[in-house]
């Protein structure tokens, strides 16, 4: 799927499993575009809520999606999604209202279909801007977005430890509820993709997790 000189790394996992910190570190080490698809769903959720749409009203969701245009803005090594020409502020996409609704909107098939091509298009965005490849984090990257990625990893950790991490970050969402919703949805449920490398981050430092994942990538690049 990819030219030999372009690398795609998929990082999946539940909330507060270490996806973002690990992905950013890999981005810096290997000159990869960092793509946080969770922020895409959060930004889209914020926009749909601004439009007064409920995730339970799929007709209204589809109509609202038809009026939304997406773009990409590069900030450092990270791809930020523009919704209608603007990047939704971090404070808004991490706020209580978006936290309460993002998993519900993410379970709507029309929402996932709307973002599918956009997410895959980040590979072209990375190539055009001279990156060595991209590292994309989310919940269905290795199973749906890039099932043929060069490297696929699934991060997991004890729910209590993840709840402590989220609390230290100032997060307001419930880890247990997010897990329940993300794992039980019919469209692309959260699960370790067959063939992906599972990494338990419960008792490991960030550096240890990064080294575990970087090792096979380095070996492949050196081969």
GIRATA-V68802 format. One record per helix or strand of 3 or more residues. SS is the DSSP state (A for helix, B for strand). FROM is the first residue (numbers start at 1). TO is the last residue. If there is no record, write none. Layout:
{{SS,FROM,TO} {SS,FROM,TO}}
//
This chain:
{{B,7,13} {A,19,30} {B,32,36} {A,37,50} {A,58,65} {B,70,75} {B,78,83} {A,90,93} {A,96,106} {A,109,120} {A,122,128} {B,133,138} {A,141,145} {B,151,156} {A,159,168} {A,175,184} {B,197,200} {A,206,222}}
//
